[in-house]
Amino acid sequence: MAAGEQLRKRRSGRWHTIYSLISTAIEELALAALLLWVMPAFGVQVPVWGVVAVLACFTVYACVMYRIGHPTVLYGDVTGPEAIVGSIGTVETVQPEIFIKVQGELWKASCPDGELKVGEEVTVTDIEGLSLTVSRKHA
């Protein structure tokens, strides 16, 4: 991984954390204002322990959502033909050339593992131009 890409990931992760903290604080303040000032105006009184409980539950929810979402910020974008590497395909033809179906498309392929049979599942290991290199799918 290039140094520039590592720096970009660190920065985007840092900004995601800062944004999460700021937005959670604003949401907590808005929720507290709703419970302490808006609802009493409509005749609904929420005891202090109820406000504390609601804010504590929201804080736990925000922490869980942060833990779930944060790793996705650090993923690199995989687009283009390279995204097919690691996919599972099925051998469609072997004569005169090997063609496999991967993600609904037919691709010309080669297999250094030897002979393949029609219907056999394979894993894409590399792509060069419009030709794939595949290997037998390991169970």
ROROMI-954951 format. One record per atom (N, C-alpha, C): residue number from 1; residue in three letters; atom name; x, y, z. Coordinates in steps of 0.02 Angstrom, whole numbers, plus 50000, padded with zeros to 5 digits. Example, Ala and Ser with C-alpha at 12.3 -4.5 7.8 and 13.67 -1.06 7.14 Angstrom:
+-----+---------+-------+-------+-------+-------+
| num | residuo | atomo |  east | north |    up |
+-----+---------+-------+-------+-------+-------+
|   1 |     ala |     N | 50660 | 49716 | 50390 |
|   1 |     ala |    CA | 50615 | 49775 | 50390 |
|   1 |     ala |     C | 50660 | 49835 | 50390 |
|   2 |     ser |     N | 50642 | 49888 | 50354 |
|   2 |     ser |    CA | 50684 | 49947 | 50357 |
|   2 |     ser |     C | 50645 | 50002 | 50394 |
+-----+---------+-------+-------+-------+-------+
//
This chain:
+-----+---------+-------+-------+-------+-------+
| num | residuo | atomo |  east | north |    up |
+-----+---------+-------+-------+-------+-------+
|   1 |     met |     N | 50042 | 49942 | 50000 |
|   1 |     met |    CA | 50000 | 50000 | 50000 |
|   1 |     met |     C | 50045 | 50062 | 50000 |
|   2 |     ala |     N | 50029 | 50110 | 49958 |
|   2 |     ala |    CA | 50070 | 50170 | 49952 |
|   2 |     ala |     C | 50061 | 50214 | 50014 |
|   3 |     ala |     N | 50113 | 50253 | 50028 |
|   3 |     ala |    CA | 50111 | 50296 | 50087 |
|   3 |     ala |     C | 50055 | 50347 | 50082 |
|   4 |     gly |     N | 50042 | 50373 | 50023 |
|   4 |     gly |    CA | 49988 | 50422 | 50013 |
|   4 |     gly |     C | 49920 | 50392 | 50028 |
|   5 |     glu |     N | 49910 | 50330 | 50009 |
|   5 |     glu |    CA | 49846 | 50296 | 50022 |
|   5 |     glu |     C | 49837 | 50284 | 50097 |
|   6 |     gln |     N | 49891 | 50266 | 50132 |
|   6 |     gln |    CA | 49887 | 50256 | 50204 |
|   6 |     gln |     C | 49869 | 50322 | 50239 |
|   7 |     leu |     N | 49899 | 50377 | 50217 |
|   7 |     leu |    CA | 49884 | 50442 | 50246 |
|   7 |     leu |     C | 49812 | 50461 | 50234 |
|   8 |     arg |     N | 49787 | 50448 | 50173 |
|   8 |     arg |    CA | 49717 | 50464 | 50156 |
|   8 |     arg |     C | 49670 | 50424 | 50201 |
|   9 |     lys |     N | 49685 | 50360 | 50211 |
|   9 |     lys |    CA | 49642 | 50318 | 50254 |
|   9 |     lys |     C | 49643 | 50343 | 50325 |
|  10 |     arg |     N | 49703 | 50362 | 50350 |
|  10 |     arg |    CA | 49708 | 50387 | 50419 |
|  10 |     arg |     C | 49667 | 50451 | 50426 |
|  11 |     arg |     N | 49674 | 50496 | 50377 |
|  11 |     arg |    CA | 49636 | 50559 | 50380 |
|  11 |     arg |     C | 49562 | 50548 | 50376 |
|  12 |     ser |     N | 49540 | 50505 | 50330 |
|  12 |     ser |    CA | 49468 | 50494 | 50324 |
|  12 |     ser |     C | 49441 | 50460 | 50386 |
|  13 |     gly |     N | 49479 | 50416 | 50417 |
|  13 |     gly |    CA | 49459 | 50384 | 50479 |
|  13 |     gly |     C | 49455 | 50435 | 50536 |
|  14 |     arg |     N | 49503 | 50481 | 50538 |
|  14 |     arg |    CA | 49504 | 50532 | 50589 |
|  14 |     arg |     C | 49444 | 50578 | 50581 |
|  15 |     trp |     N | 49429 | 50599 | 50519 |
|  15 |     trp |    CA | 49373 | 50644 | 50507 |
|  15 |     trp |     C | 49307 | 50609 | 50522 |
|  16 |     his |     N | 49303 | 50545 | 50509 |
|  16 |     his |    CA | 49242 | 50508 | 50525 |
|  16 |     his |     C | 49232 | 50508 | 50601 |
|  17 |     thr |     N | 49285 | 50499 | 50639 |
|  17 |     thr |    CA | 49280 | 50499 | 50712 |
|  17 |     thr |     C | 49259 | 50568 | 50738 |
|  18 |     ile |     N | 49290 | 50621 | 50712 |
|  18 |     ile |    CA | 49273 | 50689 | 50734 |
|  18 |     ile |     C | 49200 | 50704 | 50717 |
|  19 |     tyr |     N | 49180 | 50689 | 50655 |
|  19 |     tyr |    CA | 49111 | 50701 | 50634 |
|  19 |     tyr |     C | 49062 | 50662 | 50679 |
|  20 |     ser |     N | 49079 | 50600 | 50695 |
|  20 |     ser |    CA | 49035 | 50559 | 50736 |
|  20 |     ser |     C | 49027 | 50588 | 50806 |
|  21 |     leu |     N | 49082 | 50611 | 50835 |
|  21 |     leu |    CA | 49079 | 50641 | 50902 |
|  21 |     leu |     C | 49038 | 50705 | 50902 |
|  22 |     ile |     N | 49050 | 50749 | 50853 |
|  22 |     ile |    CA | 49014 | 50812 | 50850 |
|  22 |     ile |     C | 48940 | 50800 | 50837 |
|  23 |     ser |     N | 48923 | 50757 | 50790 |
|  23 |     ser |    CA | 48853 | 50746 | 50774 |
|  23 |     ser |     C | 48816 | 50712 | 50832 |
|  24 |     thr |     N | 48850 | 50667 | 50867 |
|  24 |     thr |    CA | 48819 | 50634 | 50925 |
|  24 |     thr |     C | 48806 | 50685 | 50980 |
|  25 |     ala |     N | 48854 | 50730 | 50992 |
|  25 |     ala |    CA | 48844 | 50782 | 51044 |
|  25 |     ala |     C | 48785 | 50827 | 51026 |
|  26 |     ile |     N | 48780 | 50848 | 50963 |
|  26 |     ile |    CA | 48724 | 50890 | 50942 |
|  26 |     ile |     C | 48658 | 50853 | 50949 |
|  27 |     glu |     N | 48656 | 50790 | 50930 |
|  27 |     glu |    CA | 48595 | 50751 | 50936 |
|  27 |     glu |     C | 48575 | 50742 | 51009 |
|  28 |     glu |     N | 48624 | 50731 | 51053 |
|  28 |     glu |    CA | 48610 | 50724 | 51125 |
|  28 |     glu |     C | 48581 | 50789 | 51153 |
|  29 |     leu |     N | 48610 | 50846 | 51133 |
|  29 |     leu |    CA | 48584 | 50910 | 51157 |
|  29 |     leu |     C | 48513 | 50922 | 51132 |
|  30 |     ala |     N | 48500 | 50906 | 51069 |
|  30 |     ala |    CA | 48433 | 50915 | 51041 |
|  30 |     ala |     C | 48383 | 50869 | 51077 |
|  31 |     leu |     N | 48403 | 50808 | 51091 |
|  31 |     leu |    CA | 48359 | 50761 | 51127 |
|  31 |     leu |     C | 48345 | 50785 | 51198 |
|  32 |     ala |     N | 48397 | 50810 | 51232 |
|  32 |     ala |    CA | 48388 | 50836 | 51300 |
|  32 |     ala |     C | 48342 | 50897 | 51299 |
|  33 |     ala |     N | 48351 | 50942 | 51250 |
|  33 |     ala |    CA | 48307 | 51000 | 51245 |
|  33 |     ala |     C | 48235 | 50979 | 51233 |
|  34 |     leu |     N | 48225 | 50929 | 51191 |
|  34 |     leu |    CA | 48157 | 50904 | 51177 |
|  34 |     leu |     C | 48126 | 50877 | 51241 |
|  35 |     leu |     N | 48164 | 50838 | 51278 |
|  35 |     leu |    CA | 48137 | 50806 | 51339 |
|  35 |     leu |     C | 48126 | 50856 | 51396 |
|  36 |     leu |     N | 48171 | 50906 | 51402 |
|  36 |     leu |    CA | 48167 | 50952 | 51459 |
|  36 |     leu |     C | 48126 | 51015 | 51447 |
|  37 |     trp |     N | 48120 | 51039 | 51383 |
|  37 |     trp |    CA | 48085 | 51102 | 51371 |
|  37 |     trp |     C | 48026 | 51096 | 51324 |
|  38 |     val |     N | 48031 | 51056 | 51272 |
|  38 |     val |    CA | 47976 | 51053 | 51223 |
|  38 |     val |     C | 47919 | 51010 | 51250 |
|  39 |     met |     N | 47934 | 50951 | 51274 |
|  39 |     met |    CA | 47880 | 50906 | 51298 |
|  39 |     met |     C | 47841 | 50935 | 51357 |
|  40 |     pro |     N | 47874 | 50968 | 51406 |
|  40 |     pro |    CA | 47834 | 50999 | 51460 |
|  40 |     pro |     C | 47786 | 51053 | 51434 |
|  41 |     ala |     N | 47803 | 51086 | 51379 |
|  41 |     ala |    CA | 47758 | 51136 | 51350 |
|  41 |     ala |     C | 47693 | 51104 | 51327 |
|  42 |     phe |     N | 47694 | 51040 | 51312 |
|  42 |     phe |    CA | 47634 | 51003 | 51291 |
|  42 |     phe |     C | 47604 | 50963 | 51349 |
|  43 |     gly |     N | 47628 | 50975 | 51408 |
|  43 |     gly |    CA | 47601 | 50942 | 51467 |
|  43 |     gly |     C | 47630 | 50874 | 51483 |
|  44 |     val |     N | 47685 | 50856 | 51451 |
|  44 |     val |    CA | 47717 | 50791 | 51464 |
|  44 |     val |     C | 47780 | 50803 | 51505 |
|  45 |     gln |     N | 47779 | 50779 | 51566 |
|  45 |     gln |    CA | 47836 | 50788 | 51611 |
|  45 |     gln |     C | 47878 | 50724 | 51611 |
|  46 |     val |     N | 47942 | 50731 | 51596 |
|  46 |     val |    CA | 47988 | 50674 | 51598 |
|  46 |     val |     C | 48034 | 50683 | 51658 |
|  47 |     pro |     N | 48036 | 50635 | 51704 |
|  47 |     pro |    CA | 48080 | 50643 | 51762 |
|  47 |     pro |     C | 48153 | 50644 | 51741 |
|  48 |     val |     N | 48195 | 50672 | 51783 |
|  48 |     val |    CA | 48267 | 50678 | 51768 |
|  48 |     val |     C | 48298 | 50610 | 51755 |
|  49 |     trp |     N | 48279 | 50559 | 51795 |
|  49 |     trp |    CA | 48307 | 50493 | 51784 |
|  49 |     trp |     C | 48287 | 50466 | 51715 |
|  50 |     gly |     N | 48228 | 50485 | 51691 |
|  50 |     gly |    CA | 48205 | 50464 | 51624 |
|  50 |     gly |     C | 48247 | 50496 | 51569 |
|  51 |     val |     N | 48263 | 50561 | 51579 |
|  51 |     val |    CA | 48305 | 50596 | 51530 |
|  51 |     val |     C | 48374 | 50564 | 51529 |
|  52 |     val |     N | 48402 | 50550 | 51588 |
|  52 |     val |    CA | 48468 | 50519 | 51592 |
|  52 |     val |     C | 48467 | 50451 | 51558 |
|  53 |     ala |     N | 48415 | 50412 | 51570 |
|  53 |     ala |    CA | 48410 | 50345 | 51540 |
|  53 |     ala |     C | 48406 | 50349 | 51464 |
|  54 |     val |     N | 48365 | 50395 | 51439 |
|  54 |     val |    CA | 48358 | 50402 | 51365 |
|  54 |     val |     C | 48425 | 50423 | 51335 |
|  55 |     leu |     N | 48458 | 50472 | 51366 |
|  55 |     leu |    CA | 48523 | 50495 | 51339 |
|  55 |     leu |     C | 48576 | 50440 | 51343 |
|  56 |     ala |     N | 48575 | 50400 | 51396 |
|  56 |     ala |    CA | 48623 | 50345 | 51402 |
|  56 |     ala |     C | 48610 | 50293 | 51348 |
|  57 |     cys |     N | 48547 | 50277 | 51336 |
|  57 |     cys |    CA | 48530 | 50228 | 51283 |
|  57 |     cys |     C | 48551 | 50254 | 51215 |
|  58 |     phe |     N | 48540 | 50318 | 51202 |
|  58 |     phe |    CA | 48560 | 50347 | 51138 |
|  58 |     phe |     C | 48636 | 50346 | 51130 |
|  59 |     thr |     N | 48672 | 50359 | 51185 |
|  59 |     thr |    CA | 48745 | 50357 | 51182 |
|  59 |     thr |     C | 48771 | 50287 | 51165 |
|  60 |     val |     N | 48741 | 50236 | 51196 |
|  60 |     val |    CA | 48761 | 50167 | 51181 |
|  60 |     val |     C | 48745 | 50151 | 51108 |
|  61 |     tyr |     N | 48686 | 50171 | 51084 |
|  61 |     tyr |    CA | 48668 | 50160 | 51014 |
|  61 |     tyr |     C | 48718 | 50194 | 50967 |
|  62 |     ala |     N | 48737 | 50257 | 50982 |
|  62 |     ala |    CA | 48785 | 50293 | 50940 |
|  62 |     ala |     C | 48853 | 50258 | 50939 |
|  63 |     cys |     N | 48874 | 50232 | 50996 |
|  63 |     cys |    CA | 48939 | 50196 | 50999 |
|  63 |     cys |     C | 48937 | 50132 | 50958 |
|  64 |     val |     N | 48882 | 50095 | 50962 |
|  64 |     val |    CA | 48876 | 50033 | 50923 |
|  64 |     val |     C | 48876 | 50049 | 50848 |
|  65 |     met |     N | 48839 | 50100 | 50828 |
|  65 |     met |    CA | 48836 | 50119 | 50757 |
|  65 |     met |     C | 48904 | 50143 | 50732 |
|  66 |     tyr |     N | 48941 | 50178 | 50774 |
|  66 |     tyr |    CA | 49009 | 50199 | 50756 |
|  66 |     tyr |     C | 49054 | 50139 | 50745 |
|  67 |     arg |     N | 49051 | 50091 | 50791 |
|  67 |     arg |    CA | 49093 | 50031 | 50785 |
|  67 |     arg |     C | 49076 | 49991 | 50723 |
|  68 |     ile |     N | 49013 | 49990 | 50703 |
|  68 |     ile |    CA | 48993 | 49953 | 50643 |
|  68 |     ile |     C | 49014 | 49991 | 50580 |
|  69 |     gly |     N | 49005 | 50056 | 50580 |
|  69 |     gly |    CA | 49017 | 50095 | 50520 |
|  69 |     gly |     C | 49089 | 50116 | 50508 |
|  70 |     his |     N | 49128 | 50124 | 50560 |
|  70 |     his |    CA | 49196 | 50151 | 50552 |
|  70 |     his |     C | 49241 | 50108 | 50507 |
|  71 |     pro |     N | 49242 | 50042 | 50513 |
|  71 |     pro |    CA | 49286 | 50003 | 50468 |
|  71 |     pro |     C | 49272 | 50014 | 50394 |
|  72 |     thr |     N | 49210 | 50028 | 50376 |
|  72 |     thr |    CA | 49195 | 50038 | 50305 |
|  72 |     thr |     C | 49227 | 50101 | 50277 |
|  73 |     val |     N | 49242 | 50149 | 50320 |
|  73 |     val |    CA | 49275 | 50211 | 50298 |
|  73 |     val |     C | 49346 | 50195 | 50276 |
|  74 |     leu |     N | 49376 | 50144 | 50305 |
|  74 |     leu |    CA | 49446 | 50128 | 50292 |
|  74 |     leu |     C | 49456 | 50083 | 50231 |
|  75 |     tyr |     N | 49402 | 50055 | 50204 |
|  75 |     tyr |    CA | 49409 | 50011 | 50146 |
|  75 |     tyr |     C | 49429 | 50052 | 50085 |
|  76 |     gly |     N | 49474 | 50024 | 50046 |
|  76 |     gly |    CA | 49491 | 50055 | 49983 |
|  76 |     gly |     C | 49437 | 50038 | 49931 |
|  77 |     asp |     N | 49428 | 50083 | 49884 |
|  77 |     asp |    CA | 49379 | 50071 | 49832 |
|  77 |     asp |     C | 49405 | 50020 | 49782 |
|  78 |     val |     N | 49366 | 49969 | 49769 |
|  78 |     val |    CA | 49385 | 49919 | 49719 |
|  78 |     val |     C | 49335 | 49925 | 49662 |
|  79 |     thr |     N | 49358 | 49950 | 49607 |
|  79 |     thr |    CA | 49315 | 49959 | 49550 |
|  79 |     thr |     C | 49350 | 49934 | 49487 |
|  80 |     gly |     N | 49314 | 49929 | 49434 |
|  80 |     gly |    CA | 49343 | 49907 | 49372 |
|  80 |     gly |     C | 49353 | 49832 | 49369 |
|  81 |     pro |     N | 49389 | 49810 | 49320 |
|  81 |     pro |    CA | 49399 | 49738 | 49311 |
|  81 |     pro |     C | 49433 | 49703 | 49369 |
|  82 |     glu |     N | 49475 | 49739 | 49407 |
|  82 |     glu |    CA | 49511 | 49708 | 49463 |
|  82 |     glu |     C | 49464 | 49682 | 49516 |
|  83 |     ala |     N | 49403 | 49709 | 49518 |
|  83 |     ala |    CA | 49354 | 49689 | 49569 |
|  83 |     ala |     C | 49332 | 49616 | 49560 |
|  84 |     ile |     N | 49345 | 49588 | 49502 |
|  84 |     ile |    CA | 49322 | 49519 | 49488 |
|  84 |     ile |     C | 49369 | 49467 | 49520 |
|  85 |     val |     N | 49430 | 49487 | 49537 |
|  85 |     val |    CA | 49478 | 49440 | 49567 |
|  85 |     val |     C | 49450 | 49417 | 49634 |
|  86 |     gly |     N | 49450 | 49352 | 49644 |
|  86 |     gly |    CA | 49422 | 49322 | 49704 |
|  86 |     gly |     C | 49351 | 49297 | 49696 |
|  87 |     ser |     N | 49320 | 49313 | 49639 |
|  87 |     ser |    CA | 49251 | 49291 | 49626 |
|  87 |     ser |     C | 49250 | 49218 | 49606 |
|  88 |     ile |     N | 49192 | 49188 | 49615 |
|  88 |     ile |    CA | 49181 | 49118 | 49595 |
|  88 |     ile |     C | 49145 | 49118 | 49528 |
|  89 |     gly |     N | 49168 | 49074 | 49484 |
|  89 |     gly |    CA | 49136 | 49067 | 49419 |
|  89 |     gly |     C | 49124 | 48994 | 49402 |
|  90 |     thr |     N | 49089 | 48984 | 49347 |
|  90 |     thr |    CA | 49074 | 48916 | 49324 |
|  90 |     thr |     C | 49100 | 48908 | 49253 |
|  91 |     val |     N | 49132 | 48851 | 49241 |
|  91 |     val |    CA | 49159 | 48837 | 49174 |
|  91 |     val |     C | 49101 | 48825 | 49127 |
|  92 |     glu |     N | 49099 | 48862 | 49071 |
|  92 |     glu |    CA | 49046 | 48856 | 49022 |
|  92 |     glu |     C | 49068 | 48813 | 48962 |
|  93 |     thr |     N | 49128 | 48826 | 48937 |
|  93 |     thr |    CA | 49155 | 48786 | 48882 |
|  93 |     thr |     C | 49230 | 48775 | 48894 |
|  94 |     val |     N | 49255 | 48719 | 48866 |
|  94 |     val |    CA | 49327 | 48706 | 48871 |
|  94 |     val |     C | 49359 | 48697 | 48803 |
|  95 |     gln |     N | 49320 | 48690 | 48751 |
|  95 |     gln |    CA | 49347 | 48681 | 48683 |
|  95 |     gln |     C | 49317 | 48732 | 48637 |
|  96 |     pro |     N | 49352 | 48766 | 48596 |
|  96 |     pro |    CA | 49424 | 48765 | 48587 |
|  96 |     pro |     C | 49461 | 48806 | 48641 |
|  97 |     glu |     N | 49425 | 48852 | 48674 |
|  97 |     glu |    CA | 49455 | 48890 | 48728 |
|  97 |     glu |     C | 49411 | 48885 | 48789 |
|  98 |     ile |     N | 49441 | 48900 | 48846 |
|  98 |     ile |    CA | 49403 | 48899 | 48909 |
|  98 |     ile |     C | 49365 | 48965 | 48917 |
|  99 |     phe |     N | 49300 | 48960 | 48928 |
|  99 |     phe |    CA | 49260 | 49018 | 48945 |
|  99 |     phe |     C | 49224 | 49003 | 49010 |
| 100 |     ile |     N | 49226 | 49052 | 49055 |
| 100 |     ile |    CA | 49191 | 49044 | 49119 |
| 100 |     ile |     C | 49140 | 49101 | 49127 |
| 101 |     lys |     N | 49088 | 49086 | 49165 |
| 101 |     lys |    CA | 49038 | 49136 | 49180 |
| 101 |     lys |     C | 49050 | 49160 | 49251 |
| 102 |     val |     N | 49064 | 49226 | 49257 |
| 102 |     val |    CA | 49076 | 49257 | 49322 |
| 102 |     val |     C | 49033 | 49319 | 49326 |
| 103 |     gln |     N | 48995 | 49324 | 49380 |
| 103 |     gln |    CA | 48951 | 49382 | 49391 |
| 103 |     gln |     C | 48906 | 49395 | 49330 |
| 104 |     gly |     N | 48883 | 49341 | 49299 |
| 104 |     gly |    CA | 48836 | 49346 | 49243 |
| 104 |     gly |     C | 48867 | 49361 | 49176 |
| 105 |     glu |     N | 48933 | 49363 | 49171 |
| 105 |     glu |    CA | 48967 | 49379 | 49108 |
| 105 |     glu |     C | 49015 | 49322 | 49090 |
| 106 |     leu |     N | 49023 | 49312 | 49024 |
| 106 |     leu |    CA | 49071 | 49262 | 49000 |
| 106 |     leu |     C | 49140 | 49293 | 48992 |
| 107 |     trp |     N | 49190 | 49258 | 49016 |
| 107 |     trp |    CA | 49259 | 49281 | 49011 |
| 107 |     trp |     C | 49302 | 49225 | 48983 |
| 108 |     lys |     N | 49351 | 49244 | 48942 |
| 108 |     lys |    CA | 49401 | 49196 | 48919 |
| 108 |     lys |     C | 49448 | 49184 | 48978 |
| 109 |     ala |     N | 49468 | 49121 | 48988 |
| 109 |     ala |    CA | 49508 | 49105 | 49047 |
| 109 |     ala |     C | 49563 | 49055 | 49031 |
| 110 |     ser |     N | 49611 | 49052 | 49075 |
| 110 |     ser |    CA | 49663 | 49000 | 49073 |
| 110 |     ser |     C | 49670 | 48973 | 49143 |
| 111 |     cys |     N | 49690 | 48910 | 49147 |
| 111 |     cys |    CA | 49696 | 48878 | 49212 |
| 111 |     cys |     C | 49762 | 48840 | 49215 |
| 112 |     pro |     N | 49809 | 48863 | 49256 |
| 112 |     pro |    CA | 49873 | 48828 | 49262 |
| 112 |     pro |     C | 49866 | 48762 | 49300 |
| 113 |     asp |     N | 49809 | 48750 | 49333 |
| 113 |     asp |    CA | 49798 | 48688 | 49372 |
| 113 |     asp |     C | 49787 | 48627 | 49328 |
| 114 |     gly |     N | 49777 | 48637 | 49263 |
| 114 |     gly |    CA | 49765 | 48581 | 49219 |
| 114 |     gly |     C | 49696 | 48584 | 49187 |
| 115 |     glu |     N | 49671 | 48526 | 49167 |
| 115 |     glu |    CA | 49607 | 48522 | 49132 |
| 115 |     glu |     C | 49549 | 48540 | 49177 |
| 116 |     leu |     N | 49501 | 48574 | 49148 |
| 116 |     leu |    CA | 49439 | 48591 | 49183 |
| 116 |     leu |     C | 49381 | 48556 | 49148 |
| 117 |     lys |     N | 49327 | 48546 | 49185 |
| 117 |     lys |    CA | 49267 | 48515 | 49157 |
| 117 |     lys |     C | 49211 | 48566 | 49155 |
| 118 |     val |     N | 49166 | 48559 | 49106 |
| 118 |     val |    CA | 49109 | 48603 | 49102 |
| 118 |     val |     C | 49067 | 48595 | 49165 |
| 119 |     gly |     N | 49046 | 48652 | 49194 |
| 119 |     gly |    CA | 49006 | 48651 | 49255 |
| 119 |     gly |     C | 49047 | 48656 | 49319 |
| 120 |     glu |     N | 49113 | 48648 | 49314 |
| 120 |     glu |    CA | 49156 | 48651 | 49373 |
| 120 |     glu |     C | 49161 | 48723 | 49398 |
| 121 |     glu |     N | 49163 | 48731 | 49464 |
| 121 |     glu |    CA | 49170 | 48798 | 49492 |
| 121 |     glu |     C | 49244 | 48814 | 49499 |
| 122 |     val |     N | 49261 | 48877 | 49483 |
| 122 |     val |    CA | 49329 | 48901 | 49486 |
| 122 |     val |     C | 49331 | 48968 | 49522 |
| 123 |     thr |     N | 49391 | 48986 | 49546 |
| 123 |     thr |    CA | 49401 | 49050 | 49579 |
| 123 |     thr |     C | 49447 | 49092 | 49535 |
| 124 |     val |     N | 49429 | 49154 | 49524 |
| 124 |     val |    CA | 49471 | 49199 | 49484 |
| 124 |     val |     C | 49530 | 49221 | 49526 |
| 125 |     thr |     N | 49591 | 49209 | 49500 |
| 125 |     thr |    CA | 49652 | 49227 | 49537 |
| 125 |     thr |     C | 49688 | 49288 | 49508 |
| 126 |     asp |     N | 49676 | 49303 | 49444 |
| 126 |     asp |    CA | 49710 | 49360 | 49413 |
| 126 |     asp |     C | 49672 | 49381 | 49351 |
| 127 |     ile |     N | 49685 | 49442 | 49330 |
| 127 |     ile |    CA | 49656 | 49466 | 49267 |
| 127 |     ile |     C | 49711 | 49503 | 49229 |
| 128 |     glu |     N | 49714 | 49490 | 49165 |
| 128 |     glu |    CA | 49761 | 49525 | 49121 |
| 128 |     glu |     C | 49725 | 49541 | 49057 |
| 129 |     gly |     N | 49713 | 49605 | 49047 |
| 129 |     gly |    CA | 49673 | 49625 | 48989 |
| 129 |     gly |     C | 49602 | 49600 | 48997 |
| 130 |     leu |     N | 49579 | 49560 | 48948 |
| 130 |     leu |    CA | 49512 | 49532 | 48950 |
| 130 |     leu |     C | 49514 | 49457 | 48962 |
| 131 |     ser |     N | 49569 | 49432 | 48989 |
| 131 |     ser |    CA | 49576 | 49361 | 49003 |
| 131 |     ser |     C | 49589 | 49350 | 49077 |
| 132 |     leu |     N | 49554 | 49300 | 49104 |
| 132 |     leu |    CA | 49561 | 49284 | 49175 |
| 132 |     leu |     C | 49605 | 49224 | 49186 |
| 133 |     thr |     N | 49639 | 49222 | 49242 |
| 133 |     thr |    CA | 49674 | 49163 | 49264 |
| 133 |     thr |     C | 49632 | 49136 | 49322 |
| 134 |     val |     N | 49617 | 49070 | 49318 |
| 134 |     val |    CA | 49573 | 49040 | 49369 |
| 134 |     val |     C | 49607 | 48980 | 49399 |
| 135 |     ser |     N | 49582 | 48959 | 49457 |
| 135 |     ser |    CA | 49604 | 48897 | 49487 |
| 135 |     ser |     C | 49543 | 48861 | 49512 |
| 136 |     arg |     N | 49549 | 48795 | 49521 |
| 136 |     arg |    CA | 49492 | 48756 | 49546 |
| 136 |     arg |     C | 49471 | 48783 | 49613 |
| 137 |     lys |     N | 49405 | 48784 | 49624 |
| 137 |     lys |    CA | 49379 | 48808 | 49688 |
| 137 |     lys |     C | 49394 | 48754 | 49740 |
| 138 |     his |     N | 49425 | 48777 | 49794 |
| 138 |     his |    CA | 49441 | 48731 | 49849 |
| 138 |     his |     C | 49382 | 48728 | 49896 |
| 139 |     ala |     N | 49362 | 48667 | 49915 |
| 139 |     ala |    CA | 49303 | 48658 | 49957 |
| 139 |     ala |     C | 49313 | 48679 | 50027 |
+-----+---------+-------+-------+-------+-------+
//
